[in-house]
Amino acid sequence: MKRYFLASILLISHSAFSEDMVRVESLLAQGNAEIEKGKYEAAYHSCTQGIAGLGNTYLSQKVIDDTGQKLVLAEVSAKEGNYKVASAISCSSLSSRVFLHNSNNERGSDIKP
């Protein structure tokens, strides 16, 4: 009984998180589209919202994450008004984190109860 209850909880949380990932991936696509249009400030804000939405769920013990350092540069660039650089860095970092998150989930789905 406990095993089925736990499985139900995991399915519910996975479903809720899947909806969050759809939003994060949508923000990434929006940010990349804004870069294509030359709307760098909008792109920066879309990708930073995606980064906040994703949180640290992409991390695993096997990953060394250097995107945090890059995001500091993006933030400084944005404060200086250089949204072209800020958007490129923030959207690239979000893309990397989404890739890591999806890779971690693919490996995790191989685990059988």
C-alpha positions as CSV (number, residue, x, y, z in Angstrom):
1,M,0.0,0.0,0.0
2,K,2.8,2.4,0.9
3,R,4.5,1.8,-2.4
4,Y,1.4,2.7,-4.4
5,F,0.8,5.8,-2.3
6,L,4.4,6.9,-2.9
7,A,4.1,6.2,-6.7
8,S,0.9,8.3,-6.8
9,I,2.6,11.2,-5.1
10,L,5.6,11.0,-7.5
11,L,3.2,10.9,-10.5
12,I,1.3,14.0,-9.3
13,S,4.5,15.9,-8.6
14,H,6.0,14.9,-11.9
15,S,2.8,16.1,-13.7
16,A,2.9,19.4,-11.9
17,F,6.6,19.8,-12.7
18,S,6.0,18.9,-16.4
19,E,3.7,21.9,-16.6
20,D,6.4,24.1,-15.2
21,M,8.9,22.7,-17.7
22,V,6.6,23.6,-20.6
23,R,6.5,27.2,-19.3
24,V,10.3,27.2,-18.9
25,E,10.9,25.9,-22.4
26,S,8.3,28.4,-23.7
27,L,10.2,31.2,-22.1
28,L,13.5,30.0,-23.6
29,A,11.8,29.8,-27.1
30,Q,10.4,33.3,-26.5
31,G,13.8,34.7,-25.5
32,N,15.5,33.2,-28.5
33,A,12.8,34.6,-30.8
34,E,13.3,38.1,-29.2
35,I,17.0,37.8,-29.9
36,E,16.3,37.1,-33.5
37,K,14.1,40.2,-33.7
38,G,16.8,42.3,-32.0
39,K,14.7,42.8,-28.9
40,Y,17.5,42.0,-26.5
41,E,16.0,43.5,-23.3
42,A,12.8,41.4,-23.7
43,A,14.9,38.3,-24.5
44,Y,16.9,38.9,-21.3
45,H,13.8,39.1,-19.2
46,S,12.2,36.0,-20.7
47,C,15.3,33.9,-20.1
48,T,15.9,35.1,-16.6
49,Q,12.2,34.3,-15.8
50,G,12.9,30.8,-17.2
51,I,16.0,30.4,-15.1
52,A,14.0,31.4,-12.0
53,G,11.2,29.0,-12.9
54,L,13.6,26.1,-13.4
55,G,15.4,26.7,-10.2
56,N,18.0,24.2,-9.3
57,T,16.1,21.1,-10.5
58,Y,18.6,20.6,-13.3
59,L,21.5,19.8,-10.9
60,S,22.8,16.4,-10.1
61,Q,25.8,15.0,-8.4
62,K,27.5,14.3,-11.7
63,V,27.1,17.8,-13.1
64,I,29.6,20.7,-12.7
65,D,27.6,23.8,-13.4
66,D,29.4,26.9,-14.5
67,T,26.3,28.8,-15.7
68,G,26.1,30.7,-12.4
69,Q,29.3,32.5,-13.1
70,K,28.0,33.4,-16.6
71,L,24.8,34.7,-15.2
72,V,26.7,37.1,-13.0
73,L,28.2,38.6,-16.2
74,A,24.7,38.7,-17.8
75,E,23.4,40.6,-14.8
76,V,26.3,43.1,-14.8
77,S,25.8,43.6,-18.6
78,A,22.1,44.2,-18.1
79,K,22.8,46.8,-15.4
80,E,25.1,48.5,-17.8
81,G,22.4,48.5,-20.4
82,N,24.1,46.0,-22.7
83,Y,21.1,43.7,-23.2
84,K,22.6,42.2,-26.3
85,V,25.3,40.5,-24.3
86,A,23.0,39.9,-21.3
87,S,20.4,38.2,-23.4
88,A,22.9,36.0,-25.2
89,I,24.4,34.8,-22.0
90,S,21.1,34.3,-20.1
91,C,19.4,32.4,-22.9
92,S,22.4,30.2,-23.5
93,S,22.6,29.4,-19.8
94,L,18.9,28.6,-19.7
95,S,19.3,26.4,-22.7
96,S,22.2,24.5,-21.0
97,R,20.2,24.1,-17.8
98,V,17.1,22.8,-19.7
99,F,19.3,20.3,-21.5
100,L,20.8,19.1,-18.2
101,H,17.4,18.8,-16.6
102,N,16.0,16.8,-19.5
103,S,19.1,14.6,-19.5
104,N,18.7,13.9,-15.8
105,N,15.1,13.0,-16.2
106,E,15.8,10.6,-19.0
107,R,18.3,8.8,-16.8
108,G,15.9,8.8,-13.9
109,S,13.1,7.3,-15.9
110,D,15.2,4.2,-16.4
111,I,14.9,3.4,-12.7
112,K,12.3,0.8,-12.1
113,P,10.3,0.4,-8.8
